[in-house]
Amino acid sequence: MFVTIICLIVSMIIAYLLGSVNFAVIITKAFAHKDIRDFGSGNAGMTNVLRTLGKGPATLTLLGDFSKGLFAVLIGRALFTFVAQMPDFFIGDYLCAFCGLLGHCFPVFFGFKGGKGILVSAGALIALSPVSFLCCLAAFLIFMAATKYVSVGSIASAVTFPVAILISRLIGGFAHPFAEAAMALLIGGIVIFMHRANIGRLIRGEENGFGKKKRP
């Protein structure tokens, strides 16, 4: 038990620090020598990088943010499997995903002002449940295509996350489907909370969308 606790603490710290490596900020400074948080929507995320600097930097941001979510879970899982001898420690997997998300949203290296977490959550999700990842990706693409708002697609995928986890775990006969769904709900809830400004703009009709005239 002591070894498991140590592995959990270490993996959560690693996940948070990994999440705190904000690729939107780093890549924008490398390409344009400026802070992405001072431009566009002010969000340190891929969509703002795309609108501000274009496809190349945005693609690098996407790969970086997605990868850190993936590795936040995989590094923790490696510690649980090979050090703690607990290969099925799903609570540890979700806590690593949670800490990676917190690091991205509130990065210690960048004044605790980060992104909204959709890509880092997607990276963690593909490690947690590839089937659920595909469901969330489908929800994102469908709602974004239907509304032309990235934020709506992101919120839809966050809502889909715990539902997809619950259904896939029940169908797969997993031991703790409701516990996993509850932890997925926590992660999805944080992503939705980080989009609260977008939700306000959507309600007021002020949100900028792809294929629509940009609002001042």
C-alpha positions, 0 to 999 in steps of 0.5 A: 500500500505504501508503494502504491501511495508513493507511486500515485503521488509521484505520478500525479505530480508528473502529470500536473507538471507535464500538463503545465507545459503549455505548447500554445504559449511556447510555440507562439513565442517560438514562431512570433515572439509573442504571448498567445494570451495577449491576442485573439480570444486570450486563450492559450489553446490550439483554436486561438493559435490557429486564428492568430498564427495559422495552421502550422503552429496550430498543428504543433500545438494540437500534437503537443497538447494531445500528447501530454494528456496521453503521456500523463496517463501512460507514465502513471500507468507504467508506475502503477504496473511495474513499481506498485504491481497494480496494472488495473489501478483505474483510479490512478489512471483517472487521477493522472488524467485529472492532474494533467488537465489541471496543469494545462488549465492552471500551468505553474510555469505560466502564471496559472493561466492556461487553456481550456483542456479539450485536447489534453483531455482527448489525449488522456481519454484515448489512453483511458478508453479508445472507444469512448474517445471515438464517441467524443470525437464524433460528438465534437465533429457533429456539433461543430459542423452543425453549429460552426462553433468549436466551443459547442463541439468541445462542450458536446464532447465533454458531456459525451465523455462520462456517458460514453465511459459508462456505456462502454464499461457496462457493455464490456463488463468492467468491474467499476463502471459507475466509479469510472463514469463519476471520475469522467464526469469530474474531468468533463465538468472541468472542461465545461467550466473552462468554457464558461466564457464561451457559454456566456458569449453563445447565449448573448450571440457574440461567439465567433465561429468558423465560416462566420463573420468575426465579431468585434 
